Amino acid sequence: MLKSFEGLDENFRFLIMEVQNQIKATFEFLLEPTPSTYDKIFSKDDYIDNLKNVIENKCFTTLNQTRLGQDQMKYLRAVHIITINLERIGDYCVNIAKQMGYLTTHRFLENFDYKDSFLKIHETVSEILPVLQKANLSGALSICRMEDELDLMYKENFDKIMIHLRIGRNVEDHITSLFIIRYMERIGDSLLNIGEALLFVIIGERIKIQQFKALQRNLNKSGLQGDVTDVDFQGIWGSRSGCRIARVEGKKTPQARDSIFKEGNLRKIRQEKINLECWNEIIPGLVPKVFSYQEEGENASLLTEFLSGCTLDEAIFNSDEEILKNALFIFEQTVQHVWEQTMSRHSLPTNMMRQALDRMSSILQVHPDLMRPAMGIGSVAIPSAGGLIRSCMDIEVRYPAPFSVFIHGDFNINNVIYNHLDQKVYFIDLHRSQHSDYVQDVSVFLVSNFRLPAFDRESRARITATIRSFYEFSKAFAKAHGDESFDIRLGLGVARSFYTSTRFELNRAFAHAMYNRCLFLMERLTEHRLEDPAQFSFPLEILNY
């Protein structure tokens, strides 16, 4: 693999050797500091920097000027990441040598257990090239695990130093020793980055060591025997919540079932598992089955069934009109079944406008100008955006949902899968599911259609037809079940969704289009006292673009 990039092989080898030499020289300097060793460390630092620049330039030039396969591109990316982190390790060695000048005696470091760790750092760096050449998975994991060892070394020495600092003994020397040991701990962070870059080359996808371990445990628990290299691991997307999502498929066992691996925040992944199990009890087959679940510290991971098909937004853009109509029919029939099956005839307060208020700081961080102040034209007062939200919150209190259903909770159009062959739809991404007002799902779905990034006339016509179809379906459902305040709550929900969606939209003109629609809806809702729900009719044309 290395020989396929002329000039890269040699410099990459030299960089590894020079960083090894730098680590060795720094260790010798800690044991017996001399001016010559100090000068050697500093002079080598410039050479390491130059090698890093040469390799970086070669990587970018090759990417720019050469037609590369996917494996070659992944290899270059990994080499670039490894190079950056090797240069950082060289810098940490220089910083350690500098700190030695602040000790009253270099023998003070003998109070701390660091020597074995330094030797292991040197040994670990020497393994980088063999692991890369042989695509050695266990070797890559061993490099990653060095970070845990250095973290443990740092913690033990940190606790020892804190004891002495509390009683005021040799304060300057202890603080300097802490800095030295801290730089060693940061070398561990760089070795972790290097190990994960090697995993990227071997597995074929960018994956952190904790995600790798979680994937391994989930595969074992789900019954798949063998190594992680026996599966195809294809990153699909990273959600806004920070979760990593990937598709997993057996390589050597064609009968192995496809699955989706999801790893992230413990609370969110745990809630998704609970919700998936709840959905499968209520309506079996509508959502993915859970194959395995693991918790580790503050994170959790989940292996679920892979549902084949296309997302509903793909049906809008990639299918003929008859397929889209069929998809919408099946979708609406499924939604109606869910709502009727899970309906609870108890009124329920909603908090859609509270959500808008809670997310205001995130919105203003992206678009600082999306907060209209109070103003006036002559004697006509124009309320501020915040004032409109608070007025709408008062309206929301007066019109609770007349019943609740088990909602999706994040009912974006790309969270619905349509399988044309099986004539079924499926729901995915369900960590927000709960018993609540179905209008919340309706408003999110409608605005997610509006936000689709297609602006040609034909695509917008299909989007508008989808919006109208689902609105008319939802309106008919409301009428059939005596929901007289449907239009008011839909106005509140759509206004909320327009406003909160602006934080995901960097196109200023489009963000302002959503913001202005939000203001228009809130002004319509608040211009009358709305003592009678019939006073307000939702203006569907506001969802045209």
Legacy VTK file of the C-alpha trace (Angstrom):
# vtk DataFile Version 3.0
C-alpha trace
ASCII
DATASET POLYDATA
POINTS 545 float
0.000 0.000 0.000
2.809 2.403 0.902
4.641 1.870 -2.388
1.694 3.186 -4.372
2.541 6.764 -3.352
6.014 7.724 -4.461
7.839 9.946 -1.960
5.336 9.416 0.827
6.725 6.109 2.060
10.223 7.388 2.772
9.209 10.569 4.570
6.561 8.802 6.635
9.134 6.232 7.781
11.585 8.997 8.643
8.936 10.845 10.636
8.161 7.766 12.745
11.861 7.146 13.369
12.522 10.786 14.320
9.607 10.831 16.766
10.935 7.588 18.266
14.346 9.253 18.630
12.707 12.305 20.186
10.904 10.143 22.757
14.121 8.282 23.554
16.122 11.517 23.898
13.462 13.037 26.154
13.469 9.973 28.403
17.263 10.148 28.660
16.983 13.865 29.465
14.541 13.149 32.300
16.964 10.613 33.777
20.112 12.716 33.297
19.648 16.219 31.841
22.585 17.550 29.847
22.938 20.594 27.559
23.775 18.403 24.566
20.637 16.275 24.985
18.545 19.434 25.381
19.973 20.882 22.157
19.386 17.579 20.381
15.696 17.597 21.358
15.197 21.162 20.142
17.055 20.702 16.870
15.089 17.542 16.035
11.821 19.402 16.595
12.396 21.554 13.486
13.172 18.470 11.393
9.978 16.769 12.604
7.979 19.888 11.691
9.524 19.900 8.213
8.728 16.211 7.672
5.154 16.836 8.761
4.826 19.677 6.207
6.325 17.566 3.411
3.951 14.641 4.118
0.965 16.963 4.427
1.767 18.626 1.100
2.244 15.240 -0.549
-1.117 13.994 0.765
-3.025 17.044 -0.479
-1.188 17.133 -3.823
-1.945 13.461 -4.405
-5.615 13.944 -3.522
-5.832 16.920 -5.870
-3.921 15.587 -8.866
-4.473 11.828 -8.869
-7.539 9.692 -9.497
-7.723 7.513 -6.404
-9.758 4.545 -5.281
-11.683 4.624 -2.014
-9.054 2.561 -0.180
-6.257 4.855 -1.343
-8.162 7.945 -0.221
-8.794 6.396 3.184
-5.121 5.502 3.456
-4.024 9.073 2.678
-6.481 10.472 5.212
-5.131 8.103 7.848
-1.499 8.972 7.057
-2.348 12.658 7.360
-4.007 12.173 10.762
-1.132 10.004 12.009
1.404 12.584 10.808
-0.309 15.455 12.630
-0.389 13.467 15.862
3.216 12.308 15.570
4.254 15.948 15.229
2.224 16.772 18.340
4.018 14.007 20.265
7.306 15.617 19.210
6.051 18.971 20.524
5.048 17.412 23.852
8.571 16.006 24.181
9.987 19.518 23.712
7.572 20.882 26.339
8.601 18.158 28.809
12.264 19.065 28.308
11.470 22.752 28.920
9.709 21.954 32.181
12.784 20.206 33.531
14.437 23.612 33.912
11.958 24.542 36.661
12.808 21.632 38.954
15.228 22.264 41.813
16.731 18.843 41.017
15.956 16.410 38.201
15.944 13.590 40.773
12.687 14.990 42.145
10.899 13.106 39.345
12.008 9.837 40.885
9.160 10.343 43.375
6.736 9.453 40.602
6.065 6.328 38.577
6.534 7.387 34.946
9.479 5.401 33.539
7.561 2.318 32.400
5.021 4.580 30.688
7.737 6.377 28.729
9.179 3.064 27.547
5.693 1.911 26.483
5.179 5.149 24.545
8.384 4.463 22.608
7.332 0.866 21.952
3.852 1.918 20.836
5.178 4.429 18.292
7.453 1.708 16.868
4.343 -0.409 16.156
2.584 2.184 13.979
4.223 1.271 10.667
3.924 -2.556 11.042
0.254 -2.202 12.022
-0.400 -0.009 8.983
1.444 -2.299 6.581
-0.213 -5.501 7.816
-3.665 -3.987 8.530
-3.328 -5.525 11.992
-6.582 -4.955 13.874
-5.320 -6.147 17.249
-2.240 -3.952 16.841
-4.402 -0.902 16.157
-6.474 -1.659 19.257
-3.284 -2.029 21.298
-2.188 1.452 20.201
-5.594 2.841 21.190
-5.411 1.184 24.608
-2.175 3.017 25.399
-4.281 6.094 26.103
-6.039 4.279 28.966
-2.690 3.255 30.470
-1.358 6.802 30.345
-4.603 8.150 31.814
-4.224 5.732 34.726
-0.574 6.723 35.204
-1.567 10.393 35.233
-4.409 9.837 37.728
-2.204 7.925 40.178
0.548 10.545 40.066
-1.978 13.399 40.149
-3.499 12.057 43.375
-0.039 11.722 44.924
0.880 15.302 43.941
-2.384 16.697 45.325
-1.632 15.190 48.750
1.698 17.039 48.898
0.259 20.289 47.572
-2.439 20.300 50.250
0.209 20.303 52.969
2.374 22.804 51.096
5.411 20.594 50.571
7.798 21.414 47.640
4.973 23.240 45.868
6.996 24.456 42.852
8.558 21.059 42.179
5.236 19.264 42.509
3.485 21.655 40.127
6.305 21.261 37.581
6.128 17.472 37.926
2.377 17.659 37.333
2.955 19.572 34.084
5.475 16.963 32.896
3.147 14.069 33.660
0.255 15.949 32.066
2.236 16.214 28.785
2.741 12.457 28.936
-1.017 12.009 29.337
-1.553 14.195 26.250
0.803 11.928 24.299
-1.763 9.231 25.114
-4.472 11.339 23.470
-2.376 11.562 20.294
-1.721 7.817 20.332
-5.484 7.267 20.574
-5.997 9.455 17.485
-3.330 7.441 15.677
-4.926 4.130 16.693
-8.340 5.292 15.498
-6.824 6.404 12.178
-5.407 2.885 11.791
-8.857 1.427 12.590
-10.225 3.647 9.821
-7.857 2.071 7.280
-8.491 -1.479 8.489
-12.282 -1.328 8.917
-12.967 1.217 6.203
-14.985 3.656 8.320
-14.089 6.402 10.767
-14.862 4.998 14.201
-13.767 5.889 17.710
-12.361 3.202 19.971
-15.357 3.348 22.343
-17.729 2.955 19.388
-15.613 0.057 18.128
-15.775 -1.702 21.492
-19.524 -1.105 21.671
-19.971 -2.511 18.158
-17.914 -5.599 19.038
-19.994 -6.255 22.171
-23.287 -5.766 20.338
-22.276 -8.098 17.505
-21.225 -10.779 19.975
-24.426 -10.383 21.958
-26.574 -10.565 18.826
-25.031 -13.910 17.918
-22.611 -12.959 15.125
-19.388 -14.885 15.669
-15.979 -13.767 14.444
-14.111 -10.502 14.189
-15.407 -7.028 13.382
-13.401 -7.244 10.164
-15.876 -9.974 9.104
-18.584 -7.339 8.650
-19.067 -4.356 6.368
-19.351 -1.251 8.530
-20.779 1.637 6.521
-21.246 4.995 8.212
-24.648 6.409 7.331
-24.912 9.632 9.256
-24.136 11.376 12.500
-27.221 12.847 14.073
-27.456 16.374 15.488
-27.592 14.815 18.936
-24.063 13.461 18.423
-25.036 9.824 17.915
-23.012 7.734 15.475
-25.139 5.621 13.123
-23.842 2.958 10.737
-25.070 -0.003 8.739
-23.502 -3.385 9.564
-23.588 -6.322 7.161
-21.877 -9.740 7.263
-19.082 -10.218 4.681
-18.356 -13.909 4.995
-21.878 -15.015 5.867
-24.352 -13.890 3.192
-27.233 -15.096 5.376
-26.159 -12.706 8.150
-28.844 -10.149 8.743
-28.261 -6.484 8.050
-28.417 -4.263 11.090
-28.062 -0.663 12.192
-25.518 0.238 14.858
-26.189 3.364 16.889
-23.940 4.746 19.648
-24.215 7.913 21.687
-25.582 9.589 24.801
-26.771 7.047 27.399
-30.088 8.753 28.116
-31.061 9.075 24.435
-30.000 5.588 23.358
-31.636 4.001 26.406
-34.861 5.892 25.689
-34.779 4.806 22.053
-34.444 1.165 23.109
-37.404 1.540 25.493
-39.470 3.240 22.801
-38.620 0.639 20.147
-39.763 -2.124 22.478
-42.909 -0.178 23.296
-43.693 0.381 19.596
-43.165 -3.309 18.836
-45.649 -4.220 21.558
-48.260 -1.770 20.265
-47.834 -2.368 16.501
-45.360 -5.173 15.730
-43.258 -4.677 12.612
-43.709 -0.915 12.314
-40.274 -0.106 13.800
-36.928 -1.969 13.850
-36.412 -4.926 16.165
-33.743 -4.584 18.857
-30.981 -7.195 18.451
-28.749 -6.068 21.316
-28.133 -3.178 23.703
-25.066 -2.189 25.744
-24.270 0.540 28.281
-20.773 1.812 29.002
-20.290 4.785 31.326
-22.140 7.821 29.959
-22.706 6.208 26.550
-24.852 3.388 25.252
-25.109 1.487 21.976
-27.830 -0.311 20.125
-27.912 -2.875 17.318
-31.256 -2.930 15.526
-32.859 -4.423 12.455
-32.053 -2.769 9.123
-35.255 -1.853 7.292
-34.915 -1.849 3.522
-36.588 0.759 1.374
-36.247 4.471 0.762
-37.051 7.423 2.970
-40.263 9.217 2.117
-38.399 12.293 0.866
-36.547 10.057 -1.608
-39.925 8.915 -2.889
-40.764 12.558 -3.611
-37.597 13.170 -5.628
-36.821 9.807 -7.220
-40.115 8.090 -7.976
-42.829 8.604 -10.534
-46.071 10.223 -9.441
-48.005 6.982 -9.026
-45.394 5.528 -6.662
-45.462 8.731 -4.593
-49.271 8.636 -4.384
-49.127 5.001 -3.322
-46.457 5.745 -0.703
-48.534 8.591 0.747
-51.671 6.442 0.819
-49.923 3.645 2.737
-48.232 6.184 5.010
-51.495 7.946 5.893
-53.319 4.653 6.453
-50.526 3.528 8.776
-50.560 6.815 10.704
-54.333 6.620 11.101
-54.026 3.072 12.437
-51.388 4.191 14.952
-53.455 7.157 16.135
-56.655 5.152 16.531
-54.889 2.184 18.140
-53.096 4.314 20.770
-55.695 7.030 21.412
-56.363 7.954 25.037
-59.506 10.051 25.598
-58.055 12.437 28.152
-57.287 16.092 27.466
-53.593 16.912 27.500
-51.795 20.275 27.828
-49.182 20.962 25.154
-45.915 22.901 25.324
-45.037 23.640 21.704
-44.406 27.367 22.211
-42.372 26.678 25.347
-40.062 24.624 23.120
-39.611 27.658 20.860
-38.693 29.812 23.851
-36.282 27.207 25.220
-34.418 26.981 21.886
-34.186 30.715 21.332
-30.538 30.972 22.405
-29.544 28.304 19.850
-31.527 30.089 17.155
-29.954 33.476 17.896
-26.479 31.941 17.934
-26.936 31.011 14.260
-29.124 33.982 13.259
-28.711 36.886 15.737
-31.195 39.014 13.782
-34.136 36.586 14.142
-35.575 38.362 17.171
-37.806 41.261 16.212
-37.944 43.959 18.901
-41.173 45.694 19.870
-41.881 48.587 17.497
-44.735 50.677 16.198
-46.096 52.590 13.224
-47.861 55.673 14.477
-50.364 54.507 17.069
-50.149 50.863 15.935
-48.030 48.737 18.277
-46.093 45.831 16.780
-45.152 43.266 19.423
-41.702 41.721 19.633
-41.079 38.131 18.560
-40.638 37.182 22.211
-43.876 38.922 23.091
-45.718 37.000 20.369
-44.342 33.703 21.658
-45.516 34.479 25.197
-48.969 35.509 23.927
-49.176 32.251 21.985
-48.218 30.364 25.145
-51.326 31.865 26.788
-53.448 30.670 23.856
-51.912 27.193 24.085
-52.934 26.938 27.740
-56.568 27.593 26.757
-56.634 24.917 24.067
-55.235 21.592 25.310
-55.333 18.533 23.070
-58.697 16.746 23.532
-56.949 13.359 23.453
-53.442 11.909 23.213
-51.833 9.286 20.995
-48.418 7.619 20.965
-46.507 10.020 18.722
-43.274 9.544 16.822
-41.791 12.636 18.468
-39.405 13.563 15.622
-41.685 13.055 12.651
-39.437 14.428 9.926
-40.108 13.056 6.465
-36.710 11.294 6.407
-37.644 9.327 9.523
-40.229 7.368 7.538
-39.101 4.397 5.384
-41.214 3.268 2.422
-40.800 -0.235 1.001
-42.539 -0.403 -2.378
-42.045 -4.156 -2.748
-43.664 -4.972 0.604
-46.147 -2.084 0.396
-45.279 -0.986 3.930
-43.897 1.999 5.776
-41.659 1.956 8.840
-40.709 4.521 11.476
-37.119 5.140 12.585
-35.268 7.437 15.054
-37.781 7.134 17.880
-36.058 8.318 21.060
-38.636 11.140 21.472
-41.743 8.950 21.201
-44.329 9.469 23.940
-48.048 9.896 24.542
-48.768 13.433 23.400
-50.725 15.604 20.982
-50.739 14.141 17.458
-50.672 17.715 16.097
-47.034 17.924 17.185
-46.179 15.144 14.722
-48.362 16.752 12.046
-46.618 20.137 12.334
-43.121 18.621 12.310
-43.923 16.508 9.258
-45.382 19.431 7.316
-42.462 21.760 8.024
-39.893 19.031 7.285
-41.430 18.850 3.798
-41.261 22.623 3.430
-37.544 22.521 4.377
-36.556 19.982 1.705
-33.647 21.492 -0.283
-35.272 21.476 -3.732
-36.403 24.669 -5.414
-37.176 23.751 -9.023
-40.831 24.020 -9.987
-41.488 20.291 -10.439
-39.949 19.288 -7.099
-41.752 22.041 -5.190
-45.041 20.987 -6.801
-44.542 17.419 -5.535
-43.579 18.712 -2.074
-46.646 20.954 -1.975
-48.874 18.033 -3.035
-47.413 15.918 -0.204
-48.044 18.707 2.301
-51.638 19.176 1.130
-52.353 15.444 1.186
-51.145 14.987 4.759
-52.854 18.171 5.961
-56.200 17.119 4.493
-55.798 13.638 5.984
-54.992 15.089 9.425
-57.823 17.615 9.210
-60.296 14.847 8.353
-59.019 12.774 11.282
-59.497 15.761 13.611
-63.056 16.292 12.387
-63.924 12.612 12.718
-62.762 12.621 16.358
-64.293 15.936 17.421
-61.018 17.897 17.672
-62.355 21.448 17.369
-59.064 23.230 18.208
-56.995 21.356 15.588
-56.327 24.454 13.451
-55.240 26.561 16.415
-52.830 23.931 17.729
-51.530 23.283 14.202
-50.861 27.009 13.814
-48.919 27.003 17.069
-47.005 23.840 16.106
-46.091 25.020 12.607
-44.993 28.429 13.973
-42.829 26.616 16.530
-41.315 24.336 13.876
-40.620 27.208 11.485
-38.808 29.166 14.183
-36.793 26.318 15.722
-35.803 24.971 12.278
-33.927 28.163 11.453
-31.057 27.029 13.690
-30.317 24.243 11.191
-30.487 26.500 8.129
-27.438 28.571 7.142
-29.088 29.913 3.990
-30.031 33.333 5.354
-32.800 34.010 2.835
-34.491 30.662 3.484
-34.104 31.034 7.263
-35.789 34.439 7.049
-38.570 32.940 4.925
-39.325 30.477 7.738
-38.965 33.158 10.426
-41.375 35.521 8.656
-43.915 32.722 8.266
-43.593 32.044 11.985
-44.283 35.712 12.792
-47.252 35.773 10.416
-48.840 32.737 12.070
-48.310 34.080 15.588
-49.767 37.462 14.594
-52.826 35.745 13.098
-53.261 33.673 16.243
-52.948 36.618 18.624
-54.873 39.303 16.716
-58.171 37.888 18.030
-58.906 36.624 21.515
-59.880 33.269 19.986
-62.700 32.587 22.385
-64.136 30.260 19.742
-61.847 27.777 17.880
-63.823 28.463 14.702
-62.333 31.971 14.624
-59.043 30.621 13.295
-58.531 28.582 10.148
-55.019 27.334 9.406
-53.673 29.060 6.238
-52.288 26.086 4.303
-50.793 28.364 1.634
-48.154 29.427 4.170
-46.447 26.102 3.463
-46.022 26.935 -0.233
-42.608 28.110 -1.385
LINES 1 546
545 0 1 2 3 4 5 6 7 8 9 10 11 12 13 14 15 16 17 18 19 20 21 22 23 24 25 26 27 28 29 30 31 32 33 34 35 36 37 38 39 40 41 42 43 44 45 46 47 48 49 50 51 52 53 54 55 56 57 58 59 60 61 62 63 64 65 66 67 68 69 70 71 72 73 74 75 76 77 78 79 80 81 82 83 84 85 86 87 88 89 90 91 92 93 94 95 96 97 98 99 100 101 102 103 104 105 106 107 108 109 110 111 112 113 114 115 116 117 118 119 120 121 122 123 124 125 126 127 128 129 130 131 132 133 134 135 136 137 138 139 140 141 142 143 144 145 146 147 148 149 150 151 152 153 154 155 156 157 158 159 160 161 162 163 164 165 166 167 168 169 170 171 172 173 174 175 176 177 178 179 180 181 182 183 184 185 186 187 188 189 190 191 192 193 194 195 196 197 198 199 200 201 202 203 204 205 206 207 208 209 210 211 212 213 214 215 216 217 218 219 220 221 222 223 224 225 226 227 228 229 230 231 232 233 234 235 236 237 238 239 240 241 242 243 244 245 246 247 248 249 250 251 252 253 254 255 256 257 258 259 260 261 262 263 264 265 266 267 268 269 270 271 272 273 274 275 276 277 278 279 280 281 282 283 284 285 286 287 288 289 290 291 292 293 294 295 296 297 298 299 300 301 302 303 304 305 306 307 308 309 310 311 312 313 314 315 316 317 318 319 320 321 322 323 324 325 326 327 328 329 330 331 332 333 334 335 336 337 338 339 340 341 342 343 344 345 346 347 348 349 350 351 352 353 354 355 356 357 358 359 360 361 362 363 364 365 366 367 368 369 370 371 372 373 374 375 376 377 378 379 380 381 382 383 384 385 386 387 388 389 390 391 392 393 394 395 396 397 398 399 400 401 402 403 404 405 406 407 408 409 410 411 412 413 414 415 416 417 418 419 420 421 422 423 424 425 426 427 428 429 430 431 432 433 434 435 436 437 438 439 440 441 442 443 444 445 446 447 448 449 450 451 452 453 454 455 456 457 458 459 460 461 462 463 464 465 466 467 468 469 470 471 472 473 474 475 476 477 478 479 480 481 482 483 484 485 486 487 488 489 490 491 492 493 494 495 496 497 498 499 500 501 502 503 504 505 506 507 508 509 510 511 512 513 514 515 516 517 518 519 520 521 522 523 524 525 526 527 528 529 530 531 532 533 534 535 536 537 538 539 540 541 542 543 544
